[in-house]
Amino acid sequence: MVRCAIIALLFICAVNAFAQNVLENESKFYKISTVPVPDSIMLEVGGLAFTDDDKLGVATRRGEIWVIDDPYQKRSRTPRYSLFASGLHEPLWLAYKKGAFYTTQRSELTKMSDSNGDGLADLFQTVYSWPISGNYHEYSYGPLILPNGEMLVTLNLSWVGRGESLTKWRGWMLKITEDGKMTPFATGMRSPAAFGLNAYGDIFVAENQGDWIGSGRITHLNAGDFAGHPAGLKWASEPGSPIDLERSSFTDSIGIMYDYAMGKPHFKVPSIWFPHTVMGISTSAIVSMDSEEAGPFKGQLLVGDQGHSKIMRAFLEKVNGQYQGACFPFREGFASGILRMAWGSDHSLFVGMTSRGWASTGKELFGLQRLIFPEQFPLEIKAMRITTTGFELEFTKPIDKAVAGATENYKMTGFTYSYHKKYGSPVINSGNCHVEKAEISEDGTKVKLTVNGLRAGYIHELKIANLATPKGEKLLHPEAYYTINSFPEGTSHTHHAMAHSQAPASATGCGTDPTKSIHEQPSEWKTGADVTINMATKPGLKFDKEILEVKAGSKVKLVFDNNDDMLHNLVVITPGKGEEVGQLAMDMGLNGTNAGYIPDTKSVLFHTCLIQPETSQTIYFTAPKPGDYPFICSFPGHSFVMKGVMKVR
């Protein structure tokens, strides 16, 4: 037992120490170059598309389309910007085809042309339109232009305390032809802000956490598929609908999505889950790496994340005819929240960003940057494939065989999410998977792991310690998350015999110390509270009050009304420790949701639980000694902007 504890401690220390240097090491291989933006332009990027003459079109959330000449900065350090169009209704995509730009506004797919060649759009044509209710959450995305010239768009659900389809086709993906013919393609989406094609032309759509959506994910869609959120089924009986599921068959809490989908044709479970706050919090862009410049990763996908200002990598494989695979970290450190990505002709990746109203770890309000790929790639997990006995890991370089053969260097945990009407989900049914054997290939580029405890419908976290090349180059990203939807024929896995409990009872979503979150008025407060503070939210990830004033020793009743459309908490912190606690919450990993993203630290004084949208909670506490006490929402990424100060006098 002592030996196992020491090994586990060494494993954790090795992983944590390595993680501190990841961002610095990433920058040695994947260079980020900033494209200058004139001070007069608010380039809140909603879409990116290159023209036939290699100029970069940029749609902005402010309703403009700019064209950038020489975005690569080959001729000048300052690219030339020209305004092509303005007055659009929040375009969140951009495409280019045969001399014209295409974008989705809130209520239509629009084609924009410059008929007289003066550089300004003078012809705006509605290709296809759809109704809107005026709900703020009715974003529209696309078009993604398919190889045959047809176009795909997706329509966000409205938000009314839950995701709802207030007008026709909200929550759907639609296929539209150039002459305006629309065919409903698929539904089951909540906020499908990103979708793209893999190297084989298959369609993948990204989702963000929300009601019915436990965590971010990408899902492979064919015509007639259903991706999990039931609100769009309101229109399943309309002419042209390829879906025959009924909204009434979905109760508020179903269990596990994988189990419920079994036996239901065209009910698509996620191809890859991106564990919430561990890999990202808001998937935002999908591009395929199809060029030789992608090196060992050619044919894989890159997936952006708006909240964490980073790019992740996805390896996909087909098992028994359906896609599944693993996601990996790739590159952090972008200036703002990533919303769109586009390949340049030099095979660098242009990254368009915005953060207004959508907090991000990148501190800038917006930005445009380029990711430049190296000639020599780092040591990485190139691929993670499921086998009949576990997994095969393939690396970008030969590895030290002695280290790679030690099973104590591999730790694996399986877990999943609840499928329910509530917003998000804690990690549930977590269980360790035992790595019994690690066999190294003759050339040192592959490791075959024999693993017990794998389960279909679960995400499997792999963490690796100490792995390096014979020359000492360390593994750049020592973690992976593989989603199992199917086992290969002839598998020896005994997953059906596995039984793991739900999250432990102590993981209530409300921290670990109940004395810091008192929900009933203390019995000794015979005359009640001295002061009642009513808190709520306002647009832009803000508390509606940023300054609170109370007297030292006063009895405080604080009512937090989460009138927003996402999860929030309110955490009061010791003076000077606001940023530190926010970072600790970011670092909580898989168990963060179960603890309400309340770090176990003396710096946290009082807090609400992590509460659902459109709900409220009351806490009671006695004001501490005089000083300025920061308060934040500690949900990962929110603390950068959702904060204030409680002044105690």
C-alpha positions in Angstrom: 0.0 0.0 0.0 2.8 2.4 0.9 4.6 1.7 -2.4 1.4 2.3 -4.3 0.8 5.6 -2.5 4.4 6.7 -3.3 4.0 5.8 -7.0 0.7 7.7 -7.2 2.3 10.7 -5.5 5.2 10.7 -7.9 2.9 10.3 -10.8 0.8 13.3 -9.8 3.9 15.4 -9.1 5.4 14.6 -12.5 2.2 15.4 -14.3 1.6 18.7 -12.4 5.2 19.9 -12.8 5.1 19.2 -16.5 1.8 21.0 -17.0 3.3 24.3 -15.7 5.7 24.3 -18.6 3.2 23.2 -21.3 2.3 26.7 -22.6 6.0 27.7 -22.8 6.8 24.5 -24.6 3.9 24.8 -27.0 5.2 28.1 -28.2 8.5 26.5 -29.1 6.7 24.5 -31.8 3.5 26.3 -32.7 4.1 30.1 -33.2 1.3 32.6 -32.8 1.6 35.7 -34.9 -0.8 38.7 -34.4 -2.3 40.3 -37.4 -2.5 44.1 -36.7 -6.0 45.6 -36.6 -6.4 49.4 -37.0 -7.5 51.2 -33.9 -10.6 52.4 -35.7 -11.9 48.9 -36.3 -13.7 46.8 -33.7 -12.9 43.4 -35.3 -15.1 41.2 -33.2 -14.7 38.2 -35.5 -17.8 36.3 -36.4 -16.6 34.6 -39.6 -13.5 34.2 -41.8 -13.3 33.3 -45.5 -10.6 33.7 -48.2 -11.3 35.1 -51.6 -10.0 33.7 -54.9 -7.2 36.3 -54.9 -6.1 35.3 -51.3 -7.6 38.2 -49.5 -9.2 37.5 -46.1 -12.8 38.4 -45.5 -13.8 38.9 -41.9 -17.4 39.2 -40.7 -17.9 40.9 -37.4 -20.5 40.6 -34.7 -21.1 44.4 -35.3 -22.6 43.6 -38.7 -19.6 44.5 -40.9 -17.5 42.6 -43.4 -13.9 43.7 -43.9 -11.5 42.5 -46.6 -7.8 42.3 -45.6 -5.2 42.6 -48.3 -2.0 40.7 -47.6 -3.1 39.2 -44.2 0.2 37.2 -44.2 2.1 40.6 -43.9 4.5 39.6 -46.8 4.5 43.0 -48.4 4.0 45.2 -45.3 3.9 44.8 -41.6 0.5 46.6 -41.8 -2.2 44.8 -43.9 -4.7 47.0 -45.7 -8.3 46.8 -44.5 -11.3 47.8 -46.6 -15.0 47.8 -45.7 -17.0 45.5 -48.0 -20.4 45.6 -46.3 -22.1 46.9 -43.2 -25.5 47.0 -41.5 -25.9 43.2 -41.2 -27.6 41.6 -38.2 -24.8 39.9 -36.2 -23.3 37.6 -38.9 -21.5 34.7 -37.1 -20.0 33.0 -40.2 -18.6 33.8 -43.6 -18.1 31.8 -46.8 -16.9 32.7 -50.3 -18.0 31.1 -53.6 -17.6 32.3 -57.2 -16.9 35.9 -56.4 -19.5 36.4 -53.7 -19.5 36.3 -49.9 -22.2 34.4 -48.0 -23.3 34.8 -44.4 -26.1 34.0 -42.1 -27.8 36.9 -40.4 -30.2 36.3 -37.6 -33.1 35.6 -40.0 -31.6 34.7 -43.4 -28.8 33.3 -45.5 -27.5 36.3 -47.5 -25.4 36.5 -50.7 -23.3 39.7 -51.1 -21.8 40.7 -54.4 -19.8 43.6 -55.8 -21.2 44.0 -59.2 -19.3 47.1 -60.3 -15.9 46.1 -59.0 -15.4 49.1 -56.6 -14.7 46.9 -53.6 -18.1 47.5 -51.9 -21.0 45.2 -51.8 -23.9 46.6 -53.8 -26.1 43.6 -54.3 -27.6 41.8 -51.2 -29.7 38.8 -52.1 -31.7 36.7 -49.7 -31.0 33.1 -50.5 -33.4 31.7 -47.8 -35.0 33.2 -44.7 -36.5 31.8 -41.5 -38.7 33.4 -38.8 -37.3 34.9 -35.6 -39.1 35.7 -32.3 -36.7 38.4 -31.2 -35.2 36.2 -28.5 -31.6 37.3 -27.9 -30.3 33.7 -28.1 -31.5 33.1 -31.7 -28.0 33.0 -33.2 -27.6 31.6 -36.7 -24.5 30.0 -38.2 -23.2 29.2 -41.7 -23.1 28.6 -44.5 -20.7 25.7 -44.7 -20.4 25.1 -48.4 -20.3 21.5 -49.4 -18.3 20.1 -52.3 -21.4 19.9 -54.5 -22.1 23.6 -53.9 -25.0 23.1 -51.5 -24.9 25.0 -48.2 -25.5 24.0 -44.5 -26.7 26.4 -41.8 -27.6 25.8 -38.2 -30.0 27.7 -36.0 -29.6 28.2 -32.3 -32.4 27.5 -29.9 -34.0 30.4 -28.1 -33.5 30.8 -24.3 -36.5 31.1 -22.0 -34.9 29.6 -18.9 -34.3 26.5 -21.0 -33.5 25.9 -24.7 -36.7 26.2 -26.7 -37.6 26.3 -30.4 -39.8 29.3 -30.5 -39.9 29.6 -34.3 -39.7 27.0 -37.0 -36.5 25.1 -37.5 -34.7 26.4 -34.4 -32.4 23.7 -33.2 -32.0 22.3 -36.7 -29.3 22.0 -39.4 -30.8 23.0 -42.8 -29.4 22.2 -46.3 -30.0 25.1 -48.8 -29.3 25.3 -52.5 -28.1 28.3 -54.4 -31.6 28.9 -55.8 -33.1 28.9 -52.3 -34.5 25.4 -51.9 -34.3 24.3 -48.3 -34.3 20.7 -46.9 -34.4 20.0 -43.2 -31.2 18.0 -42.6 -30.9 17.1 -38.9 -32.0 18.3 -35.4 -31.2 17.8 -31.7 -28.9 20.8 -31.4 -28.9 23.5 -28.7 -26.1 26.0 -29.7 -24.4 24.5 -32.8 -21.9 27.3 -33.2 -19.5 25.2 -35.2 -19.6 22.5 -37.8 -17.2 21.3 -40.5 -16.1 18.4 -42.7 -13.4 15.9 -42.0 -11.0 14.7 -44.7 -13.6 12.3 -46.0 -16.3 14.9 -46.3 -18.3 13.7 -43.3 -20.2 16.4 -41.3 -19.4 17.1 -37.7 -21.2 19.6 -35.5 -20.0 21.0 -32.2 -22.1 21.6 -29.1 -21.6 23.7 -25.9 -22.7 22.7 -22.4 -26.3 23.6 -21.5 -29.6 21.9 -20.8 -29.5 18.3 -22.0 -25.8 18.9 -22.9 -23.6 17.7 -20.1 -20.4 18.9 -21.7 -18.9 20.1 -25.0 -18.7 17.6 -27.8 -18.6 16.9 -31.6 -21.1 14.6 -33.3 -21.1 13.1 -36.7 -24.3 13.9 -38.6 -26.0 12.4 -41.6 -29.4 13.4 -43.0 -32.2 12.5 -40.6 -30.0 12.3 -37.5 -30.9 13.5 -34.0 -28.1 14.9 -31.8 -29.7 14.9 -28.4 -31.6 18.1 -27.5 -35.3 17.5 -27.8 -36.6 21.1 -28.3 -36.2 21.0 -32.1 -38.5 18.0 -32.3 -41.4 20.4 -32.2 -41.1 20.6 -36.0 -40.5 16.9 -36.6 -44.0 16.4 -38.1 -43.6 19.3 -40.6 -43.5 18.4 -44.3 -39.9 17.6 -45.3 -38.8 16.6 -41.8 -36.6 13.4 -41.9 -37.1 12.8 -38.1 -39.8 10.7 -36.5 -38.9 11.1 -32.8 -41.5 12.7 -30.6 -40.7 15.5 -28.0 -43.1 13.9 -25.6 -40.9 10.8 -25.2 -38.2 12.8 -23.4 -38.8 13.1 -19.6 -36.9 15.7 -17.7 -34.2 13.2 -16.5 -33.4 10.1 -18.5 -30.1 8.8 -17.2 -27.2 8.4 -19.6 -27.5 9.5 -23.2 -25.7 6.4 -24.6 -28.2 4.1 -22.9 -31.2 6.0 -24.0 -30.0 6.2 -27.6 -29.7 2.4 -27.9 -32.2 0.9 -30.3 -33.3 4.3 -31.7 -32.3 4.7 -35.4 -30.5 8.0 -36.2 -30.1 9.0 -32.5 -26.5 10.0 -32.7 -24.4 10.0 -29.5 -21.3 12.3 -29.5 -18.3 11.1 -31.5 -16.0 12.8 -29.0 -16.7 14.4 -25.7 -14.6 17.4 -24.7 -14.7 17.2 -20.8 -16.0 20.5 -19.5 -13.4 22.9 -18.1 -10.7 20.2 -18.5 -10.5 20.5 -22.3 -12.6 23.6 -22.8 -15.9 25.2 -22.0 -17.3 26.4 -25.4 -16.4 24.5 -28.6 -16.4 27.1 -31.4 -14.7 26.0 -34.7 -13.9 22.8 -36.6 -11.3 22.6 -39.3 -9.7 19.6 -40.9 -5.9 19.2 -41.3 -5.7 18.1 -44.9 -2.3 19.4 -46.0 1.2 17.9 -45.7 2.1 20.8 -43.4 0.0 19.2 -40.7 2.8 16.6 -40.5 1.8 13.6 -38.4 -1.7 15.0 -37.7 -2.8 15.1 -41.3 -6.4 14.0 -41.6 -7.3 14.9 -38.0 -9.5 17.8 -36.8 -8.7 21.0 -34.9 -11.5 22.3 -32.6 -11.4 25.8 -31.1 -12.7 26.8 -27.7 -14.0 30.3 -27.1 -13.9 30.4 -23.3 -10.5 28.9 -22.9 -8.9 30.8 -25.9 -7.3 27.6 -27.2 -7.3 24.9 -29.9 -7.7 21.2 -29.3 -7.0 18.3 -31.5 -9.3 15.4 -32.4 -8.4 11.9 -33.7 -11.3 10.0 -35.1 -11.7 6.4 -36.1 -14.7 4.2 -37.2 -15.6 1.2 -35.1 -18.4 -0.9 -36.3 -19.5 1.8 -38.7 -19.7 4.7 -36.2 -17.2 7.4 -35.3 -15.5 7.7 -32.0 -12.0 8.8 -30.9 -9.9 10.9 -28.6 -9.3 14.6 -28.0 -6.0 16.2 -27.0 -4.7 19.6 -26.0 -3.0 21.4 -28.9 -2.3 25.1 -28.4 -3.2 27.6 -25.7 -2.5 31.2 -25.2 -4.6 33.0 -27.9 -5.4 36.7 -27.3 -9.1 36.4 -27.0 -12.0 33.9 -27.3 -11.6 31.8 -30.5 -14.8 31.7 -32.6 -13.6 31.0 -36.2 -10.6 29.5 -37.9 -9.5 29.4 -41.6 -6.5 28.0 -43.5 -4.4 30.4 -45.4 -2.7 29.5 -48.7 0.6 29.1 -46.9 -1.1 26.5 -44.6 -0.9 28.7 -41.6 -4.2 28.8 -39.6 -5.9 32.2 -39.2 -7.8 32.4 -35.8 -10.6 35.0 -35.4 -11.6 35.9 -31.8 -14.1 37.8 -29.8 -15.0 37.9 -26.1 -17.6 40.7 -25.6 -20.3 39.1 -23.5 -18.6 35.7 -23.7 -15.8 35.7 -21.2 -12.5 34.1 -22.3 -9.1 33.5 -20.7 -7.6 35.6 -23.5 -7.9 39.2 -22.1 -8.4 41.1 -25.4 -11.9 42.1 -26.5 -11.2 40.7 -30.0 -8.3 39.8 -32.2 -6.9 38.1 -35.3 -3.9 35.8 -35.1 -2.1 33.2 -37.2 -0.9 29.8 -35.9 2.2 28.8 -37.8 3.1 25.1 -37.9 6.7 23.8 -37.4 9.0 21.9 -39.7 9.8 19.6 -36.8 6.9 18.5 -34.7 7.1 17.7 -30.9 6.7 14.4 -29.2 2.9 13.9 -29.0 0.3 11.1 -28.9 -0.3 11.0 -32.6 -3.3 8.6 -32.4 -5.2 6.6 -29.8 -7.0 3.6 -31.2 -9.2 1.1 -29.4 -8.2 -2.6 -29.6 -9.8 -5.8 -28.4 -7.8 -5.6 -25.2 -7.5 -1.9 -24.6 -5.8 0.9 -26.6 -2.9 1.4 -29.0 -1.1 4.6 -28.6 0.9 5.9 -31.6 3.5 8.6 -31.0 5.1 11.1 -33.4 8.6 9.9 -32.5 10.2 6.8 -31.1 10.0 6.7 -27.3 12.2 5.4 -24.5 11.1 1.7 -24.3 12.0 1.1 -20.7 9.9 4.0 -19.5 7.1 3.3 -21.9 6.9 -0.3 -20.7 6.2 0.6 -17.1 2.5 0.3 -16.4 2.7 2.7 -13.4 3.3 5.6 -15.9 -0.3 5.2 -17.2 -3.4 6.2 -15.3 -6.9 5.8 -16.7 -10.3 6.9 -15.4 -13.7 6.3 -17.0 -16.7 8.6 -16.4 -19.7 10.1 -18.1 -22.4 12.7 -17.8 -26.1 12.8 -16.9 -28.6 13.2 -19.7 -31.2 15.6 -18.3 -33.1 18.8 -18.7 -30.8 20.6 -16.2 -28.0 22.8 -17.4 -24.8 20.8 -17.7 -23.9 17.8 -15.5 -21.4 16.8 -12.9 -19.0 13.9 -13.7 -20.8 10.7 -12.8 -20.1 7.0 -12.5 -16.3 7.7 -12.3 -14.2 4.6 -11.9 -10.5 3.6 -12.3 -9.4 1.5 -15.2 -6.5 -0.8 -14.5 -3.6 -0.8 -17.0 -2.3 -4.4 -16.8 0.3 -4.4 -19.5 2.2 -2.0 -21.8 3.8 -3.6 -24.9 6.2 -1.5 -27.1 6.5 -1.9 -30.9 9.8 -2.8 -32.4 10.4 0.7 -33.7 9.4 2.4 -30.5 6.5 4.5 -31.9 3.6 2.5 -30.5 2.5 1.2 -27.1 -0.3 -1.4 -26.8 -2.1 -1.0 -23.5 -4.1 -3.9 -21.9 -6.8 -2.2 -19.9 -9.5 -3.5 -17.6 -12.7 -1.6 -16.8 -13.5 0.1 -20.1 -17.2 0.9 -20.7 -19.2 1.8 -23.8 -20.8 5.2 -23.6 -18.1 6.6 -21.3 -15.2 9.0 -21.7 -11.8 7.6 -20.7 -9.1 9.9 -19.4 -5.5 8.8 -19.9 -2.7 10.5 -18.1 0.9 9.6 -18.8 3.9 10.4 -16.7 7.7 10.4 -17.5 7.4 9.4 -21.2 10.2 10.8 -23.4 12.3 10.0 -26.4 15.6 8.2 -25.9 17.3 11.7 -26.2 15.1 13.1 -23.4 12.4 15.1 -25.3 9.3 15.0 -23.1 5.8 14.3 -24.2 4.3 17.7 -24.9 0.7 16.8 -23.9 0.6 13.8 -21.6 -3.2 13.5 -21.5 -6.0 12.2 -23.8 -9.8 11.7 -23.6 -11.2 8.8 -25.6 -14.9 8.4 -26.1 -16.0 4.7 -26.5 -19.2 4.2 -28.5 -18.5 0.7 -29.7 -15.9 -2.1 -29.0 -14.2 -3.9 -31.9 -15.5 -7.3 -32.8 -13.8 -10.0 -30.8 -13.3 -7.7 -27.8 -12.4 -9.2 -24.4 -13.6 -6.2 -22.5 -15.9 -7.0 -19.6 -17.5 -3.6 -19.3 -21.0 -5.0 -18.8 -19.9 -6.4 -15.4 -18.6 -3.0 -14.3 -20.6 -1.2 -11.6 -19.6 2.2 -10.3 -21.5 4.5 -8.1 -22.6 8.1 -8.9 -20.4 11.0 -7.7 -19.7 10.6 -4.0 -22.3 12.1 -1.6 -19.8 14.7 -0.4 -19.6 16.1 -4.0 -22.7 18.3 -3.8 -21.7 21.0 -6.2 -21.3 23.3 -3.2 -17.7 23.0 -2.1 -16.3 20.8 0.7 -17.0 23.0 3.8 -20.7 23.4 4.5 -19.9 26.1 7.1 -19.0 28.5 4.3 -22.4 28.1 2.6 -25.2 28.5 5.2 -28.6 28.3 3.5 -30.8 28.7 6.6 -30.9 31.7 8.9 -28.8 30.9 12.0 -31.0 30.2 15.0 -29.1 32.7 17.1 -30.1 35.6 14.8 -33.2 36.3 16.9 -33.9 39.6 15.2 -33.0 38.5 11.7 -30.4 39.9 9.3 -29.0 43.4 9.7 -28.7 43.8 6.0 -30.2 42.0 3.0 -28.3 42.1 -0.3 -30.1 41.1 -3.5 -27.7 40.1 -6.3 -28.4 39.2 -9.9 -26.6 39.2 -13.3 -26.6 41.5 -16.2 -25.5 40.9 -19.9 -21.8 40.5 -20.5 -21.1 38.0 -17.7 -21.5 40.6 -15.0 -23.0 40.8 -11.6 -25.6 43.5 -11.4 -23.7 45.1 -8.5 -19.9 45.4 -8.5 -19.6 47.2 -5.1 -21.2 46.0 -1.9 -20.9 47.9 1.4 -21.5 46.3 4.8 -20.4 47.0 8.4 -17.9 44.7 10.1 -19.8 42.1 12.3 -23.2 42.7 10.7 -25.4 39.8 10.0 -25.8 39.5 6.2 -28.5 37.8 4.1 -27.3 37.6 0.5 -29.8 36.5 -2.2 -28.3 35.6 -5.5 -30.8 35.3 -8.4 -29.1 33.7 -11.4 -31.2 35.2 -14.1 -28.6 34.4 -16.7 -28.6 31.5 -19.2 -25.7 29.6 -17.8 -24.4 28.3 -14.5 -23.0 30.7 -11.9 -22.0 31.0 -8.2 -21.0 33.8 -6.0 -17.8 33.4 -3.9 -16.5 35.9 -1.3 -12.8 35.8 -0.9 -10.1 37.2 1.4 -8.5 40.5 0.3 -6.0 40.2 -2.6 -6.9 36.6 -3.4 -9.5 36.9 -6.1 -7.4 36.0 -9.1 -5.7 33.2 -7.2 -9.0 31.6 -6.3 -10.3 32.0 -9.9 -7.2 30.2 -11.1 -7.6 27.4 -8.5 -11.1 26.9 -9.8 -9.8 26.6 -13.4 -7.4 23.9 -12.2 -10.0 21.7 -10.4 -10.3 19.4 -13.4 -12.9 16.6 -13.7 -14.2 17.0 -10.2 -14.8 20.8 -10.4 -18.5 20.5 -11.2 -19.1 18.1 -8.3 -17.6 20.8 -5.9 -19.4 23.7 -7.6 -15.9 25.0 -8.7 -15.4 26.1 -5.1 -11.6 25.5 -4.3 -10.8 24.0 -1.0 -8.8 26.9 0.3 -8.8 29.2 3.3 -9.0 32.1 0.9 -12.7 31.3 0.3 -14.8 32.8 3.0 -18.5 32.4 1.9 -20.2 31.2 -1.2 -23.4 30.0 -2.9 -23.5 26.7 -4.6 -23.1 26.5 -8.4 -26.7 27.2 -9.3 -28.8 26.6 -12.4 -30.0 29.3 -14.7 -33.3 31.0 -13.7 -32.9 29.9 -10.1 -31.8 31.6 -6.9 -30.1 30.8 -3.6 -29.8 32.6 -0.3 -26.8 32.4 2.0 -26.2 33.9 5.5 -22.9 35.1 7.0 -21.4 37.5 9.5 -19.4 40.2 7.8 -15.6 39.9 8.6 -13.2 42.5 9.8 -12.8 45.8 7.8 -11.2 45.5 4.4 -11.9 45.1 0.7 -13.1 41.5 -0.1 -13.3 40.4 -3.7 -16.3 38.4 -4.9 -16.3 36.4 -8.1 -18.2 33.8 -10.0 -15.6 31.0 -9.9 -17.0 29.0 -12.8 -13.9 28.5 -14.9 -13.2 31.6 -17.0 -16.0 33.7 -15.6 -13.9 35.2 -12.8 -12.0 37.3 -15.3 -15.0 39.6 -15.8 -17.7 38.5 -13.4 -16.4 40.0 -10.2 -16.8 42.8 -7.7 -15.7 44.0 -4.2 -17.5 43.8 -0.8 -16.2 46.8 1.2 -16.4 46.1 4.9 -16.2 49.2 7.1 
